[in-house]
Amino acid sequence: MGLIDTHCHLTFEQLADDIDDIIERSKAAGVAGWVTVGTDAQENRKAVELANRFENMYAAVGIHPHDAKDVTAGTIAELKELAKNEKVVAIGEIGLDFHYNLSPQQEQRRAFAGQLRIASELNLPVIIHCRDAFDETIDVLEQFGTGVKRGVFHCFDGSAEQAKIALGKGYYISFTGVVTFKNAEQNRQAAKIVPADRLMLETDCPYMSPEPVRKQKINEPAFMIHTARVLADLKGLGLSDFSQAVTATTRSFFNLPNRDI
């Protein structure tokens, strides 16, 4: 089937010690490619190191908005150098989180803008974290992201109207296991309007296990198959046809090699 988990945190402690078995379970479930995503300087280094261990695994490097208050010129310089590794396929996750506000909002904007500039200079796509800050995120992207070729709203939890706005501005949208939740009708309505050539799948593991394993297990890439089935049904497609379409989208977005997985 060859699905690609476009956003997982395989270096986080809940998963890292079991990584070989996790990868084997993922392959057995039909999820045979992964983008492991950094969130701070330490996790970025780990993500690149892990991606270099496995075929069909890639890394994204970035500073999460929660940690924006700790970003220095040295942080940005190290991030830019790390992003030149051949296994790094995106800058992320970066963006704004006005739900928790673990960093001041102005610091979040500053860090977001600085990392957008790196993506533009290195011609890399961006993975966007946006929580309770949709209008503000669009504003920063329009001010500082003009040179960024591609961007994806990861773990999309907005409305269909917000999805239309993001699509209209050329962005991609990625869905997690949230779309399988019984109380996530807004998420499913948004997913319905996103065409397959702008849609991607992710686990955001170790968080947000989909139904039917929600709250039972730590999330891992193998469980993304449940999300894929729900989205295929929403699109009125067979699982195989849907998987081929979204995998093609993923390869194009991240500029991944076009080979069997």
BELWO-V573135 format. One record per helix or strand of 3 or more residues. SS is the DSSP state (A for helix, B for strand). FROM is the first residue (numbers start at 1). LEN is the number of residues. Records with the same first field share a line. If there is no record, write none. Layout:
BEGIN
SS = FROM-LEN / FROM-LEN
END
This chain:
BEGIN
B = 3-6 / 31-7 / 57-5 / 88-10 / 125-7 / 151-3 / 172-4 / 199-3
A = 13-4 / 19-11 / 41-11 / 65-6 / 73-10 / 105-18 / 134-11 / 160-9 / 177-4 / 185-9 / 196-3 / 221-15 / 239-16
END
